[in-house]
Amino acid sequence: MTELELNALFNISPEKIRNVYATNTIKNVQEIQRIVKIFSIAKEQRKTSQPISARGLAAFKTILTSNN
């Protein structure tokens, strides 16, 4: 999800004058914390789920079959 999609989903609008998010209420702060957490989780998932190349997969299968 992009930041704009998250903003629409959580109904958060940045302050246009200062170009920052309003943190004057606890609800706004909690919503911002949720957005940060979502981005952190997405970043970690990208790190752990890297696609395996076809050559790497073929080499891995060869190693497994030769060890049996």
C-alpha positions in Angstrom: 0.0 0.0 0.0 1.1 3.5 -0.7 1.1 6.3 1.8 -1.9 7.9 0.1 -3.9 4.7 0.3 -3.1 4.3 4.0 -4.1 7.9 4.6 -7.4 7.3 2.9 -7.9 4.1 4.7 -7.3 5.6 8.2 -8.9 8.9 7.3 -5.7 10.9 8.1 -5.0 14.1 6.3 -1.7 15.9 6.6 -1.6 19.5 7.6 -1.2 21.5 4.3 0.5 24.5 5.9 3.3 22.6 7.8 3.3 19.5 5.6 3.3 17.2 8.7 0.7 15.1 10.3 -1.3 16.6 13.1 -0.5 15.1 16.5 -2.8 17.1 18.6 -5.0 14.2 19.6 -4.3 10.7 20.9 -6.3 9.2 18.1 -4.1 10.9 15.4 -1.0 9.8 17.2 -2.3 6.2 17.3 -3.2 6.2 13.6 0.3 7.5 12.8 1.9 4.7 14.9 -0.2 2.2 13.0 1.0 3.5 9.7 4.6 3.3 10.8 4.1 -0.2 12.1 2.5 -1.3 8.7 5.5 0.1 6.8 7.9 -1.6 9.2 6.1 -5.0 8.7 6.0 -4.6 5.0 9.8 -3.7 4.9 10.6 -6.8 7.0 8.5 -9.0 4.8 10.3 -7.8 1.7 13.6 -8.7 3.3 12.6 -12.2 4.3 10.7 -13.2 1.1 13.2 -12.5 -1.6 12.4 -14.4 -4.8 14.7 -17.3 -5.7 16.2 -17.2 -9.2 15.6 -20.1 -11.5 19.3 -20.9 -11.6 19.5 -20.8 -7.8 16.5 -23.1 -7.5 17.9 -25.6 -10.0 21.2 -25.6 -8.1 19.4 -26.2 -4.8 17.4 -29.1 -6.3 20.6 -30.6 -7.7 22.3 -30.4 -4.3 19.3 -32.1 -2.6 19.0 -34.9 -5.1 22.8 -35.6 -5.0 22.7 -35.9 -1.2 20.0 -38.6 -1.2 
